[in-house]
Amino acid sequence: MAATVIDGKAVAQAVRSEISDEVRRLSQKYGQVPGLAVVIVGNRKDSQSYVGMKRRACAEVGIKSFDVDLPEQVSEADLLKQVQELNANPDVHGILVQLPLPKHINEEKVLTEISLEKDVDGFHPLNIGKLSMKGREPLFVPCTPKGCLELLHRSGISVKGKKAVVVGRSNIVGLPVSMLLLKADATVTIVHSHTSEPERIIHEADIVIAAAGQPMMIKGSWIKPGAAIIDVGTNAVDDPTKKSGYRLVGDVDFEEASKVAGWITPVPGGVGPMTVAMLLQNTLQGAKRKLEQSN
């Protein structure tokens, strides 16, 4: 019995068309559309391509894009000044600083400078703090973790009461997705580089969120039959048959796991498109909050 492949592109497209309708409604009601500022420092190829993708996605749903491109050598003070200006701009409802930043800039300082009401990446310490507390709701939830849960939800996979294993404990995915699963009433275990017997723990899981950054680390034999697998990993491995010389694989051995699992996301085309869709959704949410408060 082969697993159902969760098509992240199709789900993201559905989310985007909902956002597009909402943006039109806001524009008719308030004469204003949501605005997203994307700040990029330097010219790392991967960051540039991510940012290009985000800007195109904004255009597609009618969100106004504010582009801030800064040189690699920009001083921390100048970057903070840019963030402060965007905080003060009433047309900007979301601010995203593309990570990683150059070594000479303190990432935490820059992220903390972003206004809480515009933190569409969900990484402000206060938003993460509220995410980790019972009965508190952050203004924004980090995009990739939010996308993982949205994929489960829209695929009809119930989280409540299930055993969920998160592989990896990064600030960007592993930790926040664990907290979201807890909020959704799953029983959550985190597997990391110092965990003994990871295979045994993963094999007990009804839901596996793989975010370790280790190509094809999770084998088919590690998977409980019928489990739901959300693979966040995006790893380049050498492939001489490809023009680029490499191909992208997840943290899960897709070929093996798809023979055992109930549901599985592919790489690429699984979680990736959802991250951008959730960023647009967060920006829309920020704009709605602001416009409804001030009108």
N, C-alpha and C positions, 0 to 999 in steps of 0.2 A: 504493500500500500504506500504509494508515494505521497509525500507531504504536499499540502496546498501551498503554493508559492504566493506570498503576500506581495502584491505589486505596489511598491511605494510610489512609483510615478503616477499611477492611476489615482491612488488615494490623495496624493499631494495636489493633483489636478482638480479633484473634487473640492478640496479645501480652498484652493485658489479661486474657483468660480464662486464659492460662497462669499469669500472675502471681496471679490470684485463687485458683487451685488450690494454688499454692505457699504462699500466705499461710495458707490453711486448714491445710495440712500443718504449717507452723511453729507455728500456734496449738495444734494437737493435740499436737505433740511437746514444745513448750517452754512452752505456756500463755501465749505472748506474740505480739503481732502487730507488724509493722514500724511505726515512727512517723516521720512527716515533718513538720518544722516549716517553715512558710512565713512569712517576715518581709517585710512590705510597709511602706514609708515614704511617707506622703502619699497623695493620692487622684487620681493620674493615671488617667484613664479606661481606657487600654489596659492598664496594669499591673493595675488592679482586675479587669478581665475575665479576664486571664490567670490571676490568682491564684484567682478564683472557679472557673475551669475545672480548675485543679490540685486544688483542695479537693474538687470533685465527683468527680473521677477517683479520688482516694484512697478516698472513701466507697464507690465502685462496686466496688473490688477488695478492700476490707476493711483498708486501711492507715489507721492512726489519724492524724488531722490535728491538728497543734498550730498555732493561729493567733496570730500576733503582728502586730497592726496599730498602727503608730506614726505620730504626727503629722508633717507636713512639717518642722516646726521642731525636731524631736528633735535633741539634740546628738550629735556623733560618739561621745563618751564613753558616753552612755546606750545607743546602738545597740550599741557593742562589749560593754557589760555584758550586754545581752540575749543576744548571741551566746555569750558565755562561760557564761551560765546554761544555754543549750540544749546547749552542749558537755558540761556536767556532768550533764545529765538522761539517765539510763540508758534511758528509754523512747523517746528521740528517736534515730533511726538515720540521719537525713538532715536537713540544714539547707540551706534555699534562701533567699537574700536576693534579692528581686526587683529587677532592675536596669531602668532607670537609677536611681541614688540622687540626692537633691538636691545641688546644686553645693557646699554647705558641708561635705559628707562625702567623705572620701577612700575611693573605691571599693576600691582595691588593699588598703588597710589592713584594711577590713572583710572582704574575701574571704580574706585571709591569716589572719585571726583564726579562721575556721571550722576546726574540727578536721579533720585530713586524713581520718580514718575516717568523717566525716559529710559530706564535700564532694560531695554527690550531683550538683552542677552540673558537677563536674570542672574547676573553674577555679582551684583552689589552685595556686600556682606549682610546687609539687613534683609534683602530678599532671600538669600540662602539661609540665613538664621531663622526666618519665619517658616521656610519650607521644612526645617528640621524640628519644628515644634508642633505639638498637637493643638488643634483648635485655632491655629493661626494660618492666615492665607497670605502668601507673598503677592506683591503687585504683579510680578512676572515670574514665570517658570522658565529655566534654561531650555533653549530650543530643541536640542537633540534629545534629551530625556523626555520632554513633552511629546516630541514626535514618536518616540518608542511607544508611549502609552496610547497615543492616538491610533497607531497601527493596530495595537491589540484590540482597542475598543471598536474600531471600525471593521475589524475582522470577526467581531462577535465573540472574542475570547474573554471570558470573565476572569478577573484578577482576584476578586474577593475570596479569602480562605485558601488560596492556592499557595504552593511552595514555589517561591521565585528565587533563582540564583543569579546574582550579578557578578560577572567575571571582570575584575578591574575596579580600581577605587580612585580614579582621577577626579579632580574638582569639576571637570567639564562634563563628564558623563556618569562614571561609576557611582560617585557619592550622591549627586542629585537624583539619579534614576532610582537608587535604593530608597531614598526618602519618599519619592512619588509612589512607589510600589507599596510602601508602608502605609501611606495616606489612603491608598486604595484597598487597604485591608488584606494585603498579601503577607505571608510569613517569609521574611527576607534573609538570605545568607549572602555574604560577600566573599568571593574567592579572590585571593591575590597571590603575589609571588612567594609569600611565606606560608601559604595554606598547605597543610599536609593532606594527602589524598584528594586532590581536587576532582579527579574522575568520579570518585564515589559520591561526593557532594552534588556534583552536576547531574549525575545519573538519577538523583532523587527529585529533581526539579520538574514542576509542571510548566514553568516558564523560565527560559534562560535568556538573559541579556548579556551578550558578549561584547565587552569593550576593553580588551586587554592590549590591543595593538600587536598581537602575535599571530602571524599568518597561519591559518588552518590549524591552530593549536587544539581545538576541540574536535575530537574524532566522532564518527558515527556511533561507536561502541559506548561513548560517554553519555549518550542521549537516552532519556526515558522514552519508550514508545509513545507516540501521540503528543509529545511536549511541543510547546510553541517556542520557536527560536527567533529572537530578534538580534541580528548580527550588525553591530555598529562598526566593527573593524573595517578599515580601508587600508590595505597593505599592497605595495607594489612588489611583485615577484618577477624575476627574469623570465622572459618568454621570447625566444628568438623567432617564433613564428609570427609575432606581431610586428607591425611597422615601427611602433614606438620602442620595441625591444623588451617591453614588460606588459604584464596584465595585472588588474586589480583583483585581490581576493579578500575575503573576510577573515575573522578570527575562527570561523567554523569551517570545517571541511564540508563544503556544500554538497558535493557528490554523495558522500557517505551519509551525512546527516539527513538529507532529504528522503532517504529510503526508510528512515526510522521515525522522524518527527511527524507531528500532525500539521504544523504550519512552520514556514521558514521564510525569512527575507533574503533576497539575493544581494550580492555585491558585485557591481554597482546596481542601483535601481531599487534599493530597499529603503534604508533609513535616510540616506543622503538627501533625496528630494524633499523629505518631510522636514528636515532642519530648516530649509529656506521657507517652506510653507508656514512653519510655526513662527518664524521671525516676522513674516508678514502679518500673521494673526496677532502676535504680541503688539506690533505697531498699531494695528487697527484698534486693538483693545485700549492702548494708551491714548489714542486720539479720541475714542468714544468717551472715555472717562473725563478727559479734559474738556471736550465740547459740551458734554451734558452738565458738567459742574458750572461752566461759565455762561451757560445760556438759560 
